[in-house]
Amino acid sequence: MRTIRYFLGRFCGAVATLLAIVTISFFLMRLAPGGPFDEEQNLPADARANVEARYGLDQPLWIQYGRYLGALAHGDFGPSFRYRDVSVTELIGQGLPVSATLGALALGLALLFGVTLGTMAALRQHSAADYATMTLAIAGIAIPSFVLLPFLGLVFGIYRHWLPVAGWEGGSPAHLVLPVFVLCLPPLGTIARLTRASMLEVLRSPFVRTAFAKGLPLGTVVMRHAMRPALVPVAGFLVPAVATVMTGSLVVESIAGLPGIGRYLVQGALNRDYTLVLGMVIVYSTFLIGMGLLVDLGYAWLDPRIRYLR
Amino acid sequence: MSGIWRDTARRLQSNRLAMAAVGVMLGIAAISIAGPLVTMHRFDSLDWSSIAVPPGLRHGHWLGTDRLGRDLYVRTLEGTRISLLIGVFAALMSLAVGVAYGAIAGFAGGSTDRWMMRVVEILSGLPLIFFVILLTVLFGRGVFLLLTSIGAIGWLTMARIVRGQTLSLRRREFIEAAVAGGASPGRIIFKHVIPNVAGPVIVYAMLTVPQMILFESFLSFLGLGIQEPHASLGTLIADGAGEMEAAPWMLLAPGVLLAVLLLSLNLFGDCLRDALDPEEH
């Protein structure tokens, strides 16, 4: 009961946060100089007024805000100011599957390999394999995706014609290899380091000693007893990891020429395409905040000592 | 206190990896300052007789030139210097804000602490990077806005670290003695709390520098950071990535330099943490 109440509260908090983000972004953009139709050459004043009236820009700001929220409540992100006759919902609908595939693959691989490598390093602490893994982990964190991706493209795409340098082609595996690899490295490195550190700590705790004393083999002790509590810090990293993958995706999509949603944020803001930018902010925030909720749910499963109070 | 620092310095000196990282860092910083002096080219001078030439000694452009005939040796070093400066300043900014905020929250305790930390919690759940991108696009791209917005992201973790340390310090006898002696909260925070949280703060500040450099390069790569004719490593890499097939040298020099710089900064921060706190690792 208490748990359900806790999560209802968390959910309401998340919705309120989202609303606050939308509000701040809405008014922030209107504070900025320039408007969506500034680049139209020699637009007569009355024609411009007509265009602006069509998009409701002639109304007072708070009416525009109210209308936007009203449409949003029905799942309508509004028309794009820049891409004529296309709604923001359609633009995001086209790009999101690409970006989401990329991000989900990268995050999944980062978790899988990060946890595996981190655990293996912890089990062989101070061995050559441990040092090699941790050095690679730091390299993965330190080397920026916008250096690594062009470099790998040069080596594997241009000097050796093994992989395509750019393009999507409906998400064919060959086109996915380089972008996903580059995108998953930074979170992979952090996850490996976090797993190693917390696994070392858990392996020293009394209940693990008891499990060994019962005569359980190493694999069983690690998988059945040590793994879950060791993953608590990793779960805490998942929200920043989503943010890392999202920002990385902006760069990776632009270098590899992938038709994701990454380009809309910067382009939309440059063009003062108000609705498009708001839509992007909502999509990104929803993913981040939703991940935060999921992680909170996961904590209790990972570590039974965690209770939802308050 | 000084004993801890001496031990730390000794442990660092005996760590070959740490010393190598320091050497590389100092080396890069030194070349970025002294390097441009030994060539007659300037970062924005155009050489129309050698457009997009590959690296070589004969034509005097050691790392080649770009499409406008600008010397890449000078531009890469100038870019490195700008990236380093921005990284250090942004890290200092997040250090100042984070330490002040965390120390006040931790020392005040009670509901003040709860509210201040709630703010940090909410902010760190937000897509701050996207806000920064929005801000830089919407309100022009000055260096000041760049620095503030980068620094605004880094202080959250610092505030958390300092607050946690301060909370545990607050109950210690020497702080209670200072309170009993009638010292003002400001004096206690500056004279007693902050010097005692220096260890973790320095480590985290050290690790913030590469994060800030990376973030600035990221913004510059998107065209939102340093503007032409000036360059940071990010803008040079963006240019290079666009000419990858025809002129790979434009990508290689700044790319390798940025990767090596970030790697050595991260490695050094790590070694520093191990040296300060040898029990844990």
Interface residues (C-beta under 8 A of the other chain):
Chain A: T17 I21 S25 L28 M29 L31 A32 I138 A139 I141 A142 I143 P144 F146 V147 L148 L149 P150 F151 G153 L154 I158 A197 V239 A243 M246 T247 L250 V251 S254 I255 L265 V266 A269 L270 V277 M280 V281 Y284 S285 L288 I289 G292
Chain B: I122 G125 L126 P127 I129 F130 F131 I133 L134 L135 V137 L138 F139 P210 L214 S217 F218 F221 L222 G223 L224 G234 I237 A238 G240 A241 M244 E245 P248 L251 L252 G255 V256 L258 A259 L262 L263 L265 N266 L267 D270 H281
